[in-house]
Amino acid sequence: EKQTPDRFIFHSLLIFSSSSHHQHVFIICIPIIMKFSKVLTSTIFLIQLSSSTVRAAKKCSTWATEDCIGDIDIRYDPNASTNLVDLHPLYKEMQGLWVGTLTAYDDSNNVRTPKQSSPGPGRPENPYPQDSFLAFWNVSVSGSRFYQHDLYVYAPADSDFCAEELPPGSKNVLDDGLCGVNGYASAGEVFRASTHEKDEISRTVAGTGGYAFNPETTEGYGQPLDTQVFYGTALMRDTIMSSQTFVYDSDYKSMYVSTQAYAFSGLVGTLKYRGESMGTLERVNEKEYLERIEQAYNKNNVTQATRDQFIIPTPQGVCLAQPCPTEEVWAAADPTMTESPYKEQYKVKAGVIAGFTILGALLLIAAIILFYQNRIKQIKKKARTKFASRMAQSTRNIVRHDDSGATPAELIAAFDRIDSGETDGGDGLISRDEMWAYVSSGHEETLAKGKMTEKEFDVLFDSIDKDGSGKIDFSEFCAFIAELNREVELVE
């Protein structure tokens, strides 16, 4: 853990070369070893790099990789559906055509009465009765998208309201109709999409008409609370909040609807109730849906110009009011058109990384050791050949190619010839200096052709000095001559 890979290799080989038979020749291999260690450093780096997150064509939960996050977290499962009906069964049951009657209440829970519409910013007041207005809802789901088209039809205002004096710029109707004569129709729509969270929540993408929605200033969502209750909400500029709650009966043929509005006021953001509309809607088929809309238009004398604003029935991709969301608007939220931030993490197991790193290191060490041993063998062979050549100059028959071997007298004479140093000659042991003096002497022609190097001499001496005493006794010398008779050809 504390060493770089090249130092690790160096120290490992240093342990191997610690014996006296190897330590001298090991020095000549250091540059080669360090060169190989650089290769290992790069190899280990690449292996470690592969342990980082891989989002390419690999698999998780294999023998080499960690378990898939998607097995425990649906957000990371690329095969998990973003279709709303797959995320919660209520989305399927909500779909259909719904007709009913709603009543609107003010912040004092009194039924809202008609109010003159004044000029200025904000949503205009409703100059029509709201004690019993008709609601026609068309709810559908397609894949990851949720569509809710709501149409409301109001009766004409009463004569007392129409008789009220109108301030400049104010109106008591919202279209080209006449107060007290013509009713009115308005629409509001909500468009939602599932999210990359792949839970039951659908985020509001757009809203039209009475449900006008600006994504830059408003956020909203819808969510099934259980199999029979759906809750939707919207928050605009942190000042106005609206919520819708749908409670379905057990067979999903009718639902209770409650829409509430709140406003935040004061420095501490006190939530103030602004009003509510509520009522019951029942499921109908398309034929009845269209007939009852036509009946409501006629009964309340809705102008033709107002009727013509709405396409009934409303297919997906068409809106009752504007602005209708474009595909560009959908593309910003629809999970089928955006890239998920939740990517499966394909991580190689730490044990696998460690295993391959160690295996690579061991293989490289083995290769270097083999190279090192082969190098020693080559040096040893050269040294023995040169030693045999030197001995052939003085004792021609001591190293033979046949099976006769050298006589004891020949061996003693050869040993004494080498054991002839100035300080320790004749002591029955050949020192390193005596051996070097011997192999360095001889005919000039022979030395010029193959003079023994110091590295070769070190290998030669260590291979003869079996006990590592630093001196060669007669038995070691005889054993070495026997090896030469087996390995080296007769050198003339």
N, C-alpha and C positions, 0 to 999 in steps of 0.2 A: 504493500500500500504506500510505502514511503519512498520507493525507488522508481525512477523512470524505467521503461522497458529495456533500454540499452544497458543501463547499469545492472538491471536484474540479470540479463544474459551474461554480462561480463563476470559478475560475482558467481553465478552458477558454474561457469566454466573454470573460474579460478579455483573453486573447490575441487573440481575434477582434476585439475592440473597440479594439485598440491603435492603429489608424490614426487620424489627426487628423480624418477625416471622420465617425468613429463615436463617438469617446470622450466627447463632450459629451452626446449623447442617451443613451448607454449608462447614464449615471448614473440616469436616470429609470426604467430597467427593473430596477434592482437589487432592489427589493422583490418584483417579479413573479418574477424569476429565483429568488430565495431561496424563494419560495412553491412554485415548481415543484420545486425541489431537495428540499423536504421530502417531496413526493410520491414522488420518486425514491428517497429514503432508505427509505421504507416499502416500495416495490416491491422494492428490493434485499434488504431484510430478509426479505420473503416468499419471494423466490427462494432465499436462503441457507437459510431454514428448510426448504424443500422438499428440501434436500440431506441432511437427517437421515434416519435409518432410517424407512422407510415399510413397515408391515406390512399395509397394506390391499390392495385389489385392484389391484396393480401387478405388473409382471414384471421379472425380472432377465435379464441377458444380452441386452439390447436395445441399440440404437444409443445410447441415452441413459443406460443403467444399467450398473453393474458386473456382472461375471460372477457366476453363481449359486454360492454356497458349496456348495450341495448337489451340484454337479457333481464336486467333489473330496472332499467330506466327507458321507458318507451320513446322518449324524445330522441334517443340515439339509435333507435332501430330504423334503418332506412326502409324496411318493408312494412312498417306500421302505417296504417291508413290515416289519411287526413280528412276522409269523408265524414261529414257530420253525423250521418246516420250510423256510422260505425263507432263513433266516439260516444254517442248516447242514444238510446232508443226513443227518447222523447222527440228528437228532431224528426223522426219518421212519422210519429203520431200527430204532430202539429200541422203537418201539411194538409191543405185542403181549402175549401171555400166556406167562409163563415159569415153569418148574418145575424144581427141583433140590434138591441136598443141600448143606448148609453145615456147617462145623466151626468152633467157637470156641476161641481160645487166650488164655491169660493173659499177663501181662507177662514171663513167663519162657518163653513159647512152649510151655507145656504145655497139653494139652487141658483146657478148663474142666470142673470137676466140679460137681455140684449143691451149692448153698449155701442154708442156711436164711435165710429172709427176715425181717430184723429190723425192728422199728418205728422210725419216725423219718423225717426229711426225706430227700429224694433218691430215686433210682430203686431199687426193691427188688432184692435178689439173686434170681437165677434158681435155683429148687430142682429143676430138671429137667436131665437129661443134655444136653450140647451137643456131643457127639462126632460126632453125625450127625443133625441136625434138618432138617426139610423146609421148603423155601421156595417160596412161590407168589406170583409178582409179576404185577401188572397195570399196564402202562405205556401211557399214551396222551398225545397232544398234540392240543390244539384251539386253533387260531389262535395267540395269544400265550401260551397257558397249557400248563403241563406237569403231569401227574398221575402219581404213582407210589404204588400201593396194594400193600403187602407183608404177606403173611400167613405166620406161622411156626407149625409144629406140632411139639410136643415129645413124646417118649415118657415113660411113667411112670418115676419114680426107682426105683433098685434097693432091695432090702430092707435092705441095710446102712445106707444113708443114712436110710431111714425109721425105723430102729431107734434113731437117735441121739436123745439127750434134747433136748427143746426148752426153751430158756430162756423165762422169762415174756415173753409178747408176740410171740415168734417163731413162724414158720409154716414148714411143709415142703410146702405147696401154695399156689397163688395163686387158687384158686376154691373151690367147694364140693365138690370131688372128694376122693378118698382117696389118700394118699401110697402109691406102689407099685402102685396100681390104675388110677388115671386119669392120662392125659397132659394136655397143656395146649395152648392155641392163643393166640397174641398177634398184634398187628398194629402196624404203623407206616407212616405215610404222609408223603410230601413233595409240596408244591405249589410250583411255581415259575412265574415269568412273565418274558417277555423285557423288555428295558428300552429307554429312549429312545436308548441308545447304538447300538441296531440292529446289535449284533455278535452273536456266537454265545453269549454268556453269558446265562444265565437266573438271576434272583435268587430266592432262596427267600422265599416269601410266608407259608407256614404249615407246621406239622408236627404230627402227631398220634401218640398211643400211644407206642411206643418211640422215635419220632423227634420227640418233643414239642419245639415250637419257640416261643419267645417273642420276637416281633420287637423288643421293647424291650431285651432282654438278649442276643439271639443274632442273628448275621448269617450268611447262607450263600448259596451259589450253585452252579450246575452249568455245566459247560463241555465241549464236545467238544474234545479235544486234537488229534484227526485224524479220519479217516473211520471208525476202528474203536475208538477209545478215548474214554471219557467219564469226566470227573472231577467229583465233587461234594464240597463241604466245608461245615462249619458250625463257628463259633467262639462259645462261650457264655461271657459275662462275662470274656473274656480269660484264662480258666483251663482250659477243656476244649475240645479240638478233635477233631472226627471227620472222616474222609474216606472216600469211596467211589470205587473205581475199577472200571469195567466195560470188559473187553476182549472185543470181539466177533470171531468167526471171519469168514472172508472172505465167506461167504454169509449171515451174520447169523442162523444157526440155533441157535447156542449162544454163551454168553458166560462168561468167567471173572470172578468177583466177589471183591473184597477190600475189607473195611470195617475201618478202623483207628481206634483211639482214643488220644488223647494228653492229657496234663495238664501245665500249667505250674506249676512249683514253685520255691520260693526267691525271694530278692529280685531275682536277675538273670533270673528267668523261664526257668529251664531246662526244656526240653521233654522230658517223660518218657513213654515208651511204656507204654500201659495194656493193650493187647491187640488181638486181631484175629479176625475171622471171615472165612472164605474158602470157596470152592467153585465148582461149575459148574452153570449153569442152561441148559435147552434150551427152544426155542420149541415151543409146543403150540397146538392149536386149542381153541376154547371147550369143546367136548364133552369132550375129554381133560382139560382143566384142571379142570372141575367133577367129573369122575369121580375124579381123583386126589386132590382135596381130600376128597371123601367117603371114599375108601379110607383116607386118612391119619387122618381123624377116627375111623373105626371101628377101624383097627389099633391106634391108641394110646388108644382108649377115652376120647376127649374128652367131657366132660359136655355134655348138651344145652343147659344154661344158657349155657355158653361158646360153643357153636356158634351159638346164636341171637343172639349179639352182632354177628355179622358178616353183612352182606348180600353174598352171592356169587351171580352175578358182581356187581361193583361198578360201577354206571354213573357217569358224570361228574356231579358235584354231590352225590354220596352218599359218605360216609366209612365206613371200617371201624372207626375209633376217633374219639374226640373230643379237642379241640374242632374240629369241621369248619369250615373257613373260610367266612364269609358273603360276600355280594357287597360289603359294606362293607369287608371285609378285602382282597378282591381290588382294589377301587377305589383303594386306597392305593398299589398297585404296578403294576397292569396298564397298559401304555402306551396301550391303546385307551380307557382310562377316565380318564387323567390328561393334563394339558397338558405338551407337550414344552418343556423349557427351551431347545431349539435351534431358533430361529426364523430362517428365511431373511431375510437382510439385503438389502433393496432400496435400493441407494444410487445416487444420480445421479452420473454421472461428473463429476470436477472440471472437465474441459474444457467440458462442457455448461453447467455452472453459470456458469463464467467467460464463455462465449460469450453466454448469455442476459443476463447482467449487463451486459456491454459493449454488446450490442445494445440493451438497454433504455436504457442511458445515452446511446448515440448517437442513438436515436430521440427521446429527450426533448430532447437538445441541439439536434437539427435542428428540432424543433417550436418551441423557444424562439427559435432564430435566425430562423426564418420570422416568428414573432410580432414579434420585434425589428425585422426589416427592414420589415415592413408598418407598424409604428408609425412608423419613420423616414420612410417614404414619405408617410404621412398628415400628419406634421408638416411635411415639406418642401412638400407641396401647399398647406397652409394658409399657410405662410410666403411662397410664391411668389404666391399669390393676393393676400395683403395687400400685398406689395411692388408688384405690378402695379397695385393699387388706389391706392397712394400715388403712383406715377408718373403715373397718369392724371389726377391733380389738377393736375400741372404741365406734363406733355407728353402730351396726349391721344392723339396719333397714333403714339407710339413702340411701343406694344403693340397690334397689330392682330389681328383674327380672320381677315382675308383673307390672300391670298398676296403682297400688295404689299411687305410688310416696311417697316422704317424706313430713312430716308435717312441717309447718313453724317453730314450736318450735325445731324440730330436726335439721333443717337447721341452725337456729340461734346458737344452741348449738355447732354444728360442726364447724361453722365459728369462734365462740369465742374461741374454743379449739385451733384452729390454730393461731388466732390473739392474741398471748400471749407472744410476745417477751419481752425481758428485757427493752429495750429502747422505743419501740413504741407499745407495746402490748395494746390492747383495744382501739385503735384509729379508729376502724371500717374499717381498710385496712390491707390486708395481704401483708407483704413485701416479697421479695425474700428470705431473711434470715429466716423469720418465717416459710415460706413454706418448706424450706430445713431442718430446725430443725424438723419439723413435720414428713416429709417423711423419715427422717434418724432415727427417734425413733421408738419404738415398740418392740414387742416380739423378742427375739434373734432368735428363730426358724424361724419366718417369714422373718426376715432380711437376714438370711443366705441363704434362698431359693431364694430370689429375691430382693436384695438390689438395689435401684434405682441408676443408674450412673448419673454423672453430665450432660452428654449429654442428657440423657433421661429427667432429671429434667428441663434442659433448654427448651426442646420441650414442656414439660408439662406446665411449667409456662407461656410460650409465647402463648400457645393455650388457656389458661384461661384468660390471660390479653388481652382482645380484643382491648382495646383502646391504648395499648402499653405504658401505663403510668408508668410501672415499679412496680405497686401495683395492687392487686386484690380487687375490692370492692364487696359488698354483692350481687349485681345483677349479676356480672360476675361469682361469685361463684355458685349461684343458677342455672344459665344457664349451667354451666359446669356439675353440679350434674345431671341435667335433661338429658344432653347428655350421661352421664355414664349409666343412667337407660335405655337408648335406645340401647347402644352399648355393654356394658360389662355384662357378666353373673354374678350372685350373687356369691361372693367369701366368703366362710365360713372360 
